[in-house]
Amino acid sequence: MPNPKRKISRSKRDKRRATWAAKLKPSHLSECSNCGEKKMPHHACPNCGHYKGVAVYTPDVS
C-alpha cells in the first residue's frame, strides 16, 4: 500500500484547505413569503412553518 514519502508541511496543507472556507459557508438564503425571515431555498420556513404560501406545519415555540 503506498505511503507518503515526505511529511506534508503546514503551509502546503493549509494552502490545500484554503478553498474549504467557501464551501463551508451557508448557501444563499431566500426570504419567506409569509413572515419575511431568512430560510433555506426549497425548504419550509422554520419560523412560521409555511412553504410556498401554504402552512405545512406548526413550529414549536419554546
C-alpha positions as a Markdown table, in Angstrom:
| # | Residue | x | y | z |
|---|---|---|---|---|
| 1 | Met | 0.0 | 0.0 | 0.0 |
| 2 | Pro | 1.5 | 3.4 | -1.0 |
| 3 | Asn | 2.6 | 5.7 | 1.8 |
| 4 | Pro | 3.7 | 9.4 | 1.6 |
| 5 | Lys | 7.4 | 9.7 | 1.1 |
| 6 | Arg | 7.7 | 13.1 | 2.9 |
| 7 | Lys | 5.8 | 14.9 | 5.6 |
| 8 | Ile | 3.4 | 17.5 | 4.1 |
| 9 | Ser | 4.3 | 20.9 | 5.6 |
| 10 | Arg | 1.8 | 23.0 | 7.4 |
| 11 | Ser | 1.8 | 25.7 | 4.7 |
| 12 | Lys | 1.2 | 23.1 | 2.0 |
| 13 | Arg | -1.6 | 21.6 | 4.0 |
| 14 | Asp | -3.2 | 25.0 | 4.7 |
| 15 | Lys | -2.9 | 26.1 | 1.1 |
| 16 | Arg | -4.9 | 23.0 | 0.1 |
| 17 | Arg | -7.5 | 23.7 | 2.8 |
| 18 | Ala | -7.8 | 27.4 | 1.9 |
| 19 | Thr | -10.7 | 26.7 | -0.5 |
| 20 | Trp | -12.8 | 25.0 | 2.2 |
| 21 | Ala | -14.0 | 28.3 | 3.6 |
| 22 | Ala | -16.2 | 29.0 | 0.6 |
| 23 | Lys | -17.7 | 25.5 | 0.8 |
| 24 | Leu | -18.4 | 25.7 | 4.5 |
| 25 | Lys | -20.4 | 29.0 | 4.3 |
| 26 | Pro | -24.2 | 28.6 | 4.3 |
| 27 | Ser | -25.7 | 28.6 | 0.8 |
| 28 | His | -27.8 | 31.6 | -0.4 |
| 29 | Leu | -30.8 | 32.2 | 1.8 |
| 30 | Ser | -34.2 | 33.3 | 0.5 |
| 31 | Glu | -36.9 | 35.3 | 2.2 |
| 32 | Cys | -40.1 | 33.7 | 3.5 |
| 33 | Ser | -43.1 | 35.0 | 1.6 |
| 34 | Asn | -45.2 | 34.8 | 4.7 |
| 35 | Cys | -43.1 | 36.2 | 7.6 |
| 36 | Gly | -40.1 | 37.7 | 5.8 |
| 37 | Glu | -37.5 | 35.6 | 7.7 |
| 38 | Lys | -34.4 | 34.2 | 6.0 |
| 39 | Lys | -34.8 | 30.5 | 5.1 |
| 40 | Met | -33.1 | 27.8 | 3.0 |
| 41 | Pro | -34.4 | 27.7 | -0.5 |
| 42 | His | -36.9 | 24.9 | -1.3 |
| 43 | His | -37.5 | 24.3 | 2.5 |
| 44 | Ala | -40.4 | 25.2 | 4.8 |
| 45 | Cys | -39.7 | 28.3 | 6.9 |
| 46 | Pro | -38.5 | 27.2 | 10.4 |
| 47 | Asn | -40.1 | 30.4 | 11.9 |
| 48 | Cys | -43.7 | 30.2 | 10.7 |
| 49 | Gly | -43.9 | 26.7 | 9.0 |
| 50 | His | -45.1 | 27.9 | 5.6 |
| 51 | Tyr | -43.9 | 26.7 | 2.2 |
| 52 | Lys | -45.0 | 28.4 | -1.0 |
| 53 | Gly | -47.7 | 30.2 | 0.9 |
| 54 | Val | -49.2 | 27.1 | 2.5 |
| 55 | Ala | -49.0 | 26.2 | 6.2 |
| 56 | Val | -47.1 | 22.9 | 6.2 |
| 57 | Tyr | -46.5 | 22.5 | 9.9 |
| 58 | Thr | -46.8 | 24.4 | 13.2 |
| 59 | Pro | -43.4 | 25.2 | 14.6 |
| 60 | Asp | -42.7 | 24.5 | 18.3 |
| 61 | Val | -42.4 | 27.8 | 20.3 |
| 62 | Ser | -40.1 | 27.0 | 23.2 |
